[in-house]
Amino acid sequence: MPSKLNTFGEKFRQQKLPAWQPNYTSNKTIFALLLIGVGFISIGVIVLVTTNSVQEYTKIYTHCNLDNDRPNSQSIDCAHYTSDFQGLECKCRVSLNIPKKMKSPIYIYYGLTNFYQNHRMYVKSKDSNQLLGKVWKPEDLSADCGDYRVHNGKAVSPCGIIPNTIFNDTFIIKYEGKNVIINEEGISWETDRMYKFNNPTNYNISQMTKPTNWHKDITEFDNHLGYKSEKLIVWMRLSAYPNFRKAYGRIEKDLEAGIYNISINYNYPVDVFNGEKSIILSTTSYLGGKNRFIGIMYVLSGVSGIDYRSMDRNVNAIWGLEE
């Protein structure tokens, strides 16, 4: 019978199992740093080449002029028009030059700058149970909605600052006089659609009212989709940074090179927070959209590794460490 002290369990408990650890030497360290540096630079170059293949075109339209066909009429800045005449819609047109054919699918985004969705009071100003369709009565709404919870004794649906400030500009894209079809389905996270948003089954519309900045109540919003509206779902997924873009739609046919005219229903005021807004058309790659940051960081990390290798070699040469 083997001795109890020689069993695997006993050796494990007494920390007497055979072990091996690498013997660090200068040459091995230099080789490892060289290998890591070359590997990181290679990955970075691949990422940069891939992201540079993504086509992306942006048009800032913050100060586009009111679409006025009257001759000799004074141009009116839509940014000032919507600010001075609150509730009035400003229609304008901009053109976007696409110098090279874009392969489908092409994703459309709207971009905002200087808009802090990550502010603590903004982030909590919603009622998740209401968005799930579980509550709709005024007395059942969360206190987190604050002043945007009840209006004239009726439940604001949806309540809170977040839905009240939803982006509501709309776009029509034309090429050679024909409308480009925009698919607005499937632009939100599937998990959000399945588990975070749902319409109530039993409710009394007379006890509900729309948010202050909305033109329609929730039952008519986005072709009567209500809380299942992907425009609402996309907006409710908050950005961590003040400059961000959010999905608007998807074009499922190739776009030929040329000038595209974009008609905009300009509703969303950005002058109040000194921001800008834009429309972005972009293709994607297997790594996602255009983003050079990751590739640049890989290259810089690789270069740093090779630099450390050179430093290690020089230190070894000066102090003469033995292998």
Phi, psi and omega in degrees: 000131180292149179296143180299330182288343183263001179287156181299317181299318180292318178297323180294315180293326181271002179057047180243018177291150177301141182220158177220141174224145183294148176264103184287125174232166181298316182295319179294319179295317179299317180295318180297317179295321178297316180297314179296316181299313180296319179297314180295318179297320179297314178298317180299318179296317178299316180297317181294318178297318180294314183290332177288342177282347178284129177269130180216129181230132185238138175233114175279127184234024183307316186247039176287151187271147177307132180287097185235114184275356181289131180292148177061017179275151182285135179289141182239126179286122182297329180298318179282326182296313181289334179283319182282324182245077186299134180095347179270143181268139177245124179255131180219169180228140174227160178244148180230123181270123175250102187287341184222143181305135180254128179278140178286157357282146179246127185260138179253131178233154165252143182242142176231146176238153176063028179248111187268085175288348183269007178294138187304314182292329179288316185301321185272355186276075177195170175234105183296324179292325177294317180295336176275357180080015183274329180229149177212349180282148182304319184287346182265352185286151181291143177292345179297338179289343175059229182290349181258028183264310183228140177224122182054039177078002181249151179286125175287125185233111356278150184269161177107163180289325185300302179294332180294334183255024182300142178291128186229019170288150176232153185233143169234121182256131180233144175227120183054041175083356181252141179289138173270125184287127179247121177269119182259013178261149177075023181264351180254170177291135180298322180296325177295315181297323186279322193242351186241346184224133178199149179275144178292149180268320179240115180207162178246108184298335181290342178261011182237149177219159182282157173300157186304318186270002181272149176268341181228156176279172189297330182288339180254353186294134175051062178057041175066024178281339178062226181292346178274003178297127180288336174297318178291317182297317179297316181294325183287345173275103193283152178269146179275351185234157182287335177254119185210169173229151178225151184292136177249321182183188184216135176257125188256014173233152179299148176252123178288156176295142180154189180262125179249131178264130182243116175269130187239126166274100190273098182248332193271114181280129178244349178298330185295336177238022177053043181253178174230157176227153186210163172244136185234132172247129186212142168271181179225168173234184178291349176260002181105211181278188181286119179204104183278348188302312183297315179298316179297318181294322176298315180297314180297321178296320178295317178297320178297319178299318178292323177298316178298325177299315179297319178297317180298318180295319180293319178298318180295323180292324183284312185269351173061049178290134182278144178274000000 
